[in-house]
């Protein structure tokens, strides 16, 4: 509120001062002739009286008479020569018509005495020395009054805008049910209603998307289970030895399909805010050993040496199931492309945990290092079981790291392959 109030206050105060100055100078220019006539009439009587006393006198006698008159007038009186004043043609014409010449914002009046070269200068008393202070004080009082009025005007607007900000923040944190209720007198009521409509539509779209994802994934499990059962029956039939290779391939395809469904369900459940991440403090070495053990047979089958490089953490704060899935995906990806070896390490740098997975494969080209973390995106277009995949594994890794307040990136390993680094912060 303070920033909004100060911004409006400065704009209104400066604008008002500039407006007052503009109006004053504009009307002074437009009404200059009328003001001159008014001031000339106001001083005309005093000027005539003074000139009447000075006429017929010359030199020192005139100066002496003027000295005697000064005491009776609250004016600054002096005798000046016409050539010292640098009179304009208009001023000369006014003097020729026995009119007062007005200068210095109506504070100096010049009168002809007897048609000669000597003129009478009449100046009004100077303004009080405190006048600048009074003007400054007046402007400050005006600013204070503007501030008071503006404060009571801004406060309800700020309150409504704050409600809108908090609602948008909660909505961004996946509280899709949040809505704004404002008074009918609120000036941003229309904006709040549009926000509510937008929130309702987005909530509906996300709900539909989640329902569709879950429905498709669960529906796929039924034919998978049915096919698996039928394959078991086929395998037990007489003469099935002739079809063992084909049956093995079909089992592998089913395994891949089930793995894809599992990845899809996990990815959908990790959609921002859809699943509450509850961290636990687990023993780091035991947890990492179990994760590596989950893919040890796959590494052995691929002829890849899988090892734990370093584990410098006693306990680690994670959601065990999701984090294990993310590390397994990193290891499977490394095993798929490695030539001979894959290494995994668990470190802690300050307040951050870090999992590193290195391999000696071909690595990841620079232009593809961001793309590989997108869902259903693969640099290798092959569907072969060794180099293919579904494009969900690394996307799931990114989601898990983000759900833990971290990130994942890929670089070059010391062996010339890829180095995946997944980091996340320790909870406060």
C-alpha positions in Angstrom: 0.0 0.0 0.0 2.9 2.4 0.8 4.3 2.3 -2.7 0.8 2.8 -4.2 0.0 5.7 -1.8 3.4 7.4 -2.3 3.2 7.1 -6.1 -0.3 8.6 -6.3 0.6 11.3 -3.6 3.6 12.5 -5.6 1.8 12.5 -8.9 -1.2 14.4 -7.5 0.9 16.9 -5.4 3.4 17.7 -8.2 0.5 17.8 -10.7 -1.5 20.2 -8.5 1.5 22.6 -8.0 2.2 22.6 -11.8 -1.5 23.1 -12.5 -1.7 26.1 -10.1 1.4 27.7 -11.6 0.2 27.1 -15.1 -3.2 28.6 -14.3 -1.6 31.6 -12.6 0.7 32.4 -15.5 -2.0 31.8 -18.1 -4.5 34.1 -16.5 -1.8 36.7 -15.9 -1.0 36.7 -19.6 -4.7 36.8 -20.6 -5.7 39.5 -18.1 -2.6 41.6 -18.2 -4.3 44.6 -19.8 -7.2 44.5 -17.3 -4.8 44.1 -14.4 -2.7 47.1 -15.6 -5.9 49.2 -15.8 -6.9 48.1 -12.3 -3.5 48.9 -10.7 -3.2 52.1 -12.6 -6.5 53.3 -11.2 -5.5 52.1 -7.7 -2.3 54.3 -7.7 -3.5 57.1 -9.9 -4.6 59.4 -7.1 -1.4 59.1 -5.1 0.7 59.6 -8.2 -1.3 62.8 -9.2 -0.9 64.2 -5.6 2.9 63.6 -5.7 3.3 65.0 -9.2 1.2 68.1 -8.2 3.7 68.8 -5.4 6.7 68.4 -7.6 5.6 70.4 -10.7 7.1 73.9 -11.0 10.2 72.9 -9.0 13.5 72.0 -10.5 16.8 70.4 -9.5 17.6 70.5 -5.8 14.3 72.1 -4.8 12.3 69.2 -6.4 14.5 66.6 -4.7 14.1 68.4 -1.4 10.3 68.5 -1.7 10.3 64.8 -2.5 12.3 64.1 0.6 9.7 65.9 2.7 6.9 63.9 1.1 8.5 60.4 1.6 7.7 60.5 5.3 3.9 60.7 4.5 3.8 57.9 2.0 4.4 54.2 2.5 6.0 54.1 -0.9 9.5 54.1 -2.3 9.8 57.4 -4.2 12.7 58.5 -6.4 13.4 60.8 -9.4 14.9 59.2 -12.4 16.0 60.3 -15.9 14.1 58.9 -18.8 17.2 57.7 -20.6 18.2 55.6 -17.6 15.0 53.5 -17.8 15.3 52.1 -21.3 11.7 52.8 -22.1 9.9 50.8 -24.7 7.9 52.6 -27.5 4.7 51.5 -25.8 5.9 53.0 -22.4 6.9 56.2 -24.1 3.5 56.4 -25.7 1.8 55.9 -22.3 3.9 58.7 -20.7 3.0 61.0 -23.6 -0.7 60.4 -22.8 0.0 61.1 -19.1 -0.6 57.5 -18.1 1.3 55.6 -15.5 3.9 53.1 -16.8 3.6 49.8 -14.8 6.6 47.4 -14.3 7.8 44.5 -12.2 4.5 42.7 -11.8 2.5 45.8 -10.9 5.0 46.9 -8.1 6.6 49.9 -9.9 4.8 52.9 -11.4 6.5 55.6 -13.5 4.8 59.0 -13.9 5.5 62.0 -16.1 6.1 65.1 -14.0 6.0 68.1 -16.3 6.8 66.6 -19.7 10.5 66.9 -19.2 13.2 64.2 -19.1 12.9 63.7 -15.4 10.3 61.1 -14.2 8.9 60.0 -10.8 9.3 56.3 -9.8 6.9 55.0 -7.3 7.5 51.5 -5.9 5.1 49.6 -3.6 6.5 48.4 -0.3 8.4 45.1 -0.5 6.7 41.9 0.6 7.2 40.7 4.1 10.5 38.8 4.5 8.5 35.8 5.8 6.3 35.6 2.6 8.4 32.7 1.0 8.0 30.8 4.3 4.2 31.5 4.3 4.0 30.3 0.7 6.0 27.2 1.4 3.9 26.5 4.5 0.7 26.9 2.4 1.9 24.4 -0.2 2.9 21.9 2.6 -0.5 22.3 4.2 -2.1 21.7 0.8 0.1 18.5 0.4 -0.9 17.2 3.8 -4.6 17.7 3.1 -4.2 15.9 -0.2 -2.3 13.1 1.5 -5.1 12.7 4.1 -7.9 12.6 1.4 -5.8 10.3 -0.8 -5.1 7.9 2.1 -8.8 7.3 2.7 -9.4 7.0 -1.0 -6.5 4.6 -1.6 -7.1 2.3 1.4 -10.2 0.4 0.1 -8.7 0.1 -3.3 -5.5 -1.3 -1.8 -7.4 -3.7 0.4 -9.2 -5.1 -2.7 -6.0 -5.3 -4.7 -4.4 -7.1 -1.8 -7.2 -9.7 -1.8 -6.7 -10.1 -5.6 -2.9 -10.6 -5.1 -3.3 -13.1 -2.4 -5.9 -15.0 -4.4 -3.6 -15.1 -7.4 -0.7 -16.3 -5.2 -2.8 -19.1 -3.8 -4.1 -20.0 -7.2 -0.5 -20.2 -8.4 0.3 -22.5 -5.5 -2.4 -24.9 -7.0 -5.3 -23.9 -4.7 -7.6 -24.0 -7.7 -10.7 -23.5 -5.6 -9.8 -20.0 -4.5 -12.2 -17.2 -5.4 -12.5 -13.5 -4.6 -15.5 -11.9 -2.9 -15.6 -8.1 -3.0 -18.1 -5.5 -2.0 -20.5 -4.2 -4.7 -19.0 -0.8 -4.2 -15.5 -2.0 -5.1 -14.0 -0.4 -8.2 -12.3 -3.6 -9.2 -15.3 -5.8 -8.7 -15.5 -6.5 -12.5 -11.8 -7.5 -12.4 -12.5 -9.9 -9.5 -15.4 -11.5 -11.3 -13.3 -12.0 -14.4 -10.6 -13.6 -12.2 -13.2 -15.9 -10.7 -14.4 -16.9 -14.2 -10.9 -17.6 -15.3 -10.1 -19.6 -12.2 -13.2 -21.7 -12.6 -12.4 -22.5 -16.3 -8.7 -23.4 -15.5 -9.9 -25.6 -12.6 -12.3 -27.4 -14.9 -9.7 -27.9 -17.6 -7.1 -29.2 -15.2 -9.6 -31.5 -13.5 -10.6 -32.9 -16.9 -6.9 -33.4 -17.9 -6.2 -35.2 -14.6 -9.3 -37.4 -15.0 -8.4 -38.2 -18.6 -4.7 -39.1 -17.7 -5.8 -41.2 -14.8 -8.6 -42.9 -16.8 -6.3 -43.7 -19.8 -3.6 -45.0 -17.5 -5.9 -47.2 -15.5 -7.8 -48.4 -18.5 -4.5 -49.5 -20.1 -3.8 -51.7 -17.1 -6.8 -54.0 -17.9 -5.7 -55.1 -21.4 -2.1 -55.4 -20.1 -3.2 -57.8 -17.4 -5.4 -59.7 -19.9 -2.6 -60.1 -22.4 -0.2 -61.2 -19.7 -2.7 -63.9 -18.6 -3.3 -65.1 -22.2 0.4 -65.3 -22.8 0.8 -67.4 -19.7 -1.9 -69.7 -21.1 -0.2 -69.8 -24.5 3.1 -70.6 -22.9 1.7 -73.7 -21.2 0.2 -75.1 -24.4 1.9 -78.2 -26.1 4.4 -77.3 -28.7 4.9 -73.9 -27.2 8.7 -74.3 -27.5 8.4 -73.2 -31.1 6.9 -69.9 -30.1 9.1 -69.2 -27.1 11.1 -66.4 -28.8 7.9 -64.7 -30.0 6.4 -65.1 -26.5 9.5 -63.6 -24.9 9.2 -60.6 -27.2 5.6 -60.2 -26.4 6.4 -60.3 -22.6 9.0 -57.6 -23.2 6.6 -55.4 -25.0 4.1 -55.9 -22.2 6.7 -55.0 -19.7 7.5 -51.8 -21.6 3.8 -50.9 -21.9 3.3 -51.4 -18.1 6.4 -49.4 -17.4 5.1 -46.5 -19.5 1.8 -46.6 -17.7 3.5 -46.5 -14.4 5.7 -43.6 -15.5 2.6 -41.7 -16.8 0.7 -42.2 -13.6 3.7 -41.0 -11.5 4.2 -38.0 -13.8 0.5 -37.1 -13.6 0.5 -37.4 -9.8 3.6 -35.1 -9.6 1.9 -32.4 -11.6 2.6 -29.2 -9.6 0.7 -29.4 -6.4 -1.3 -32.5 -7.3 0.6 -34.6 -4.8 1.8 -33.3 -1.4 5.5 -34.2 -1.0 6.2 -35.4 2.5 9.9 -35.7 3.1 11.5 -38.2 5.4 15.0 -38.4 6.8 16.4 -41.7 5.6 19.8 -43.3 5.9 21.6 -42.2 2.8 23.9 -45.2 2.2 21.2 -47.8 2.7 18.8 -45.9 0.5 21.3 -45.5 -2.3 22.3 -49.2 -2.1 18.7 -50.2 -2.5 18.2 -47.9 -5.5 21.3 -49.2 -7.2 20.3 -52.8 -6.4 17.0 -52.2 -8.3 18.8 -51.8 -11.6 21.9 -54.0 -10.9 20.5 -56.9 -13.1 19.7 -54.5 -15.9 23.3 -53.2 -15.8 24.7 -56.7 -15.8 22.5 -57.8 -18.7 23.7 -54.7 -20.7 27.4 -55.5 -19.8 27.8 -52.3 -17.9 29.7 -52.0 -14.6 27.4 -50.0 -12.1 29.1 -48.6 -9.0 28.6 -46.2 -6.2 31.3 -43.6 -6.4 30.8 -41.6 -3.3 28.3 -41.1 -0.6 29.2 -38.3 1.8 25.9 -37.9 3.4 24.7 -39.7 6.6 21.0 -38.9 6.2 19.1 -37.4 3.4 15.7 -35.5 3.5 13.5 -36.8 0.6 10.3 -38.3 -0.4 11.7 -41.9 -0.7 9.4 -43.4 -3.3 9.5 -40.5 -5.8 13.2 -39.8 -5.3 14.1 -43.4 -5.8 12.1 -43.5 -9.0 14.0 -40.4 -10.3 17.4 -41.9 -9.5 16.4 -45.2 -11.0 15.4 -43.4 -14.2 18.8 -41.6 -14.3 20.6 -44.9 -13.9 18.5 -46.7 -16.5 19.2 -43.8 -18.9 22.9 -44.0 -18.2 22.9 -47.9 -18.6 21.1 -47.6 -21.9 23.8 -45.4 -23.5 26.9 -46.4 -21.5 29.7 -48.4 -23.1 31.2 -50.0 -20.0 30.6 -48.1 -16.8 28.1 -46.0 -14.8 28.8 -44.3 -11.5 26.4 -42.7 -9.0 27.3 -40.4 -6.1 25.3 -38.7 -3.4 26.9 -35.4 -2.0 26.0 -32.4 0.0 27.1 -28.9 -0.8 26.1 -26.5 1.9 22.3 -26.7 2.2 21.9 -28.6 -1.0 21.9 -32.3 -1.7 23.2 -33.6 -5.1 23.0 -36.9 -6.9 25.5 -37.3 -9.8 25.2 -40.0 -12.4 28.1 -40.4 -14.9 28.5 -42.7 -17.9 31.1 -43.3 -20.6 28.6 -43.2 -23.5 28.3 -40.7 -26.4 27.0 -37.9 -24.1 24.3 -35.4 -24.9 24.8 -32.7 -27.6 24.5 -29.1 -26.4 21.4 -28.3 -28.5 19.5 -31.2 -26.9 20.4 -30.8 -23.3 17.2 -28.9 -22.5 14.9 -30.9 -24.8 15.6 -34.3 -23.2 13.7 -33.2 -20.0 10.5 -32.5 -21.9 7.7 -35.1 -21.8 7.7 -37.6 -24.7 10.9 -36.0 -26.2 13.8 -38.2 -27.2 17.0 -37.3 -29.1 17.2 -40.9 -30.5 14.1 -41.6 -32.6 14.7 -45.4 -32.4 12.1 -47.6 -30.7 14.7 -50.3 -30.1 14.6 -51.5 -26.4 18.3 -50.6 -25.9 18.3 -47.0 -27.3 14.6 -46.1 -27.3 12.3 -45.3 -24.4 9.2 -43.4 -23.9 10.5 -39.9 -23.3 9.0 -39.8 -19.8 11.9 -40.9 -17.7 13.9 -37.7 -17.6 10.8 -35.6 -17.6 9.8 -37.4 -14.4 13.3 -36.7 -13.0 12.8 -33.0 -13.5 9.3 -33.1 -11.9 10.7 -34.9 -8.8 13.6 -32.5 -8.4 11.2 -29.5 -8.8 8.8 -31.0 -6.2 11.8 -31.1 -3.8 12.7 -27.4 -4.6 15.6 -28.3 -6.9 16.6 -28.8 -10.5 18.4 -31.3 -12.8 20.9 -30.6 -15.5 23.2 -32.5 -17.8 26.8 -31.9 -18.7 29.9 -33.8 -19.7 31.4 -36.5 -17.5 35.1 -37.1 -16.9 34.9 -40.2 -19.2 33.5 -38.3 -22.1 29.9 -39.3 -21.6 27.0 -37.6 -19.9 26.9 -36.3 -16.3 23.5 -35.8 -14.8 23.4 -33.6 -11.7 20.1 -33.5 -9.7 20.2 -31.0 -6.8 17.6 -30.1 -4.2 17.6 -28.0 -1.1 17.5 -29.2 2.5 14.1 -28.1 4.1 14.5 -25.3 6.7 
